């Protein structure tokens, strides 16, 4: 009888039919992720990752914007760090949160390395997202985070599966790749606790790199433990605590979990999307910070137990802590009527108007939002000097499949990040190429547009 990882690997290598709706959603996620990658390119962590990649050398086989060409694993490290830095990439909530776009650098590197088609890349992306999101939905007691492990831990299996598919591994080799990744790609939750260090930007990138390296090792003949998931010292017992292996290894096919993924309109922690939108709506209604005497940010129970709600996040000390602070994200949106890069300049913390607003803000559980979890809804209530109380809420955050971003909004976000790097004309050409990705015969043509 095949082990759980052998069954999962066989599923991950199976056929993926790119139905029109699935292909359109996958391309939207690729466009959004490439925008995030370009937007994060000038960040300190992305620059450090490129510097480290240059120092490590390797075969010049894959494109890493800002670096040139490097080995596939190092391209994953560099591109994945840039992609994650802004915290504007896609997400889904299960037992743990997930940023499944962390698998895209693996898909790009492997497809470029092999000169594969855009359709092959999209199919591998769908399969990689499926592995990642099944683990996020069905593994953890009650979740990985509560056991001290960062949610990027789930990405190791997905990255190995995606790489195995694009490298042409057979089912046995793919199972070994996933078992190797499951053994080595475990990340501690401390990286995103307290005053967040900028290692957060490399969390998914490092895990994804490990997954790709696991696939290369398996291709070369290295084997992994077949009972990596269910064994007495395996991943489920040691890392997750419990897992529904029947759900994780069930046959793949439509409806695909990729279609449930949310796209962020703002660069902040995913659970802040709804309260940020509520704050922006209040601003649009004419509410101004100078008139506010009290703010209540209302959230489901789950996010109130995360570090984004910790008392030390009221006055964050780093960019990484600010965009993971419910206090900060809601207040800056109320103050500026915006939530973009300018709002996370740490010089803003000295703004007396912002400090006053942070001082009069509280977080509160909302029973209706808790009942609707994992929709990640939120609300903001304000009390004004004239005694009025105003409340705005979003049960489904913007970018959720039940509250989708219009294509124009998605493209505007892409261009906000891509135009300063590529120029408006090159960015527009890249977007056009992504929307036609299933017709691309060789992904190297797309990667050349990023060089």
Buried (B, 14 or more C-beta within 10 A) or exposed (E): EBBBBBBBBBBBBBEBEBEEEBBBBBBBBBBBBBBBBBBBBEBEBBBBBBEBBBEEEBEEBBBBBBBEBBBBBBBBBBBBBBBBBBBBBBBBBBBBBBBBBBBBBBBBBBBBBBEBBBBBBBBBBBBBBBBBBBBBBBBBEEBBBBBEBBBBBBBBBBBBBBBBBBBEBEBBBBBBBBBBBBBBBBBEBEBBBEEBBBBBBBBBBBBBBBBBBBBBBBBEEBBBBBBBBBBEEBBBBEBBBEBBBEEBBBEBEEEBBBBBBBBBBBBBBBBBBBBBBBBBBBBEEEBEBEEBEEBBBBBBEBBBEBBBBBEEBBBBBBBBBBBBBBBBBBBBBBBBBBBBBEBBEEEBBEBEBBEBBBEBBEBEBBEEBBEBBBBBBBBBBBBBEEEEEBEBBBBBBBBBEEBBBEEEBBBEBBBBBBBBBBEEEBBBEBBEBBBEBBEBEBBBEBBEBBE
